[in-house]
């Protein structure tokens, strides 16, 4: 059965694409793209056609998982992306709300 998240998935990974499960992916490369009218840093993966648009939080997660602040050293490294519910403050209303987002961590050892 088709899923809306697959049919209208877009170019970037979204939390819905994880189907509630963590995924281990290998970093193929990184770069910048114009996303929603702004320049954004993205990561490309070997196992996934969609790129991951980096937020400051996700970029710090990836740097910690791969033990390097230098993005060039991320290539070939593996990270585990997982869905996470996070409380944030809405910039427009200043109200707190829960959002689902993608976070990254080092994969568990086998």
N, C-alpha and C positions, 0 to 999 in steps of 0.2 A: 504494500500500500504506500503510495507516495506521501511524503511529509512536506508541509508548507515550508519548513526551514530548508529543505533540499531544493525545492522548486524555485523559491525566491531567496536563495541563500546569500547572494551578493559576493563580492570579492574578498571580504574579510571574515575571519573566523568570529563567530558569535557564540555565546554560552549555549544556545540551543543546539549548535552543531555537535556539542560534546554528549548530547543525549543523557545528561546526568552522570556520566562516567569520566574518570580521568583518562588521558591519552598521553602516551610517551611518543615524542616526536624528535626528529633529528634536524638541527638547524642546517639549512642549505646555504643561506646567505641572508643579508640584511640590506636595507636600502631606505630611500625616502620616496614617498608618493604623495600626490595631492589627494587627500581624502576629505570629502565633505567641504571642499573649498579651502582647506588648510594643509600645509605641508606636515606630514606625519612620518615617523619612523616605523618601519614594518620589518617583520621577520618572515622569511620564506622557509618552508620545510620540505624535506625529501618526500615524506609520506602524505602530504596534504597539498591540494591545489590552491586553497585559500591562504592568504597571508594573515598574520596576526598584527593588527595595529597596536602599537605599544602606547600604553598610558605611562605616566611616571611610575606608578606603583608596579605595574607589570614589568617595566624595564628593570626596576630594582630587584624584583623577584628573580628575573632571568639572570641578572648579574650575580646574585647570591647563589643561585642554583649551579651556575657554571663557573663560579669562583673567579670571575674576572669582570672588571668594570669596562674593559676594552671590547667593543662589539666585534672587532675582527677576530678575536679569540673565541667567539661563540660558535663559529662555523665548525660543523662536525660534532658539536656537543649535543647531548640529549637532555631534554627537559620534559617534565610531566605537566601538562595543562590540566586544570581541574576547575569545575564550576564552584563558585563560592557566593554566598549571600552576604552582602556587605552593607552596613549602614553608612549613608553619605548625607551631606548637607546639600540640598538643592541650591544652586547658585542664584536662581531667580527669586525663589520664595524664602530662602534661608530655613526651610523646614527640613527635618530629617526624614529620610525614607530608606527603605530596603531595596537594593537592586541586586540582580544576579549578574555576576561578572566572571571573567576568566582570570584565574591566578596561575602562577607557575612555581614549580619547586623542583628540586633534584629528584629523579626517579628513585624509588626504593631499591636497595640492592636485592639481587635475586637470591 
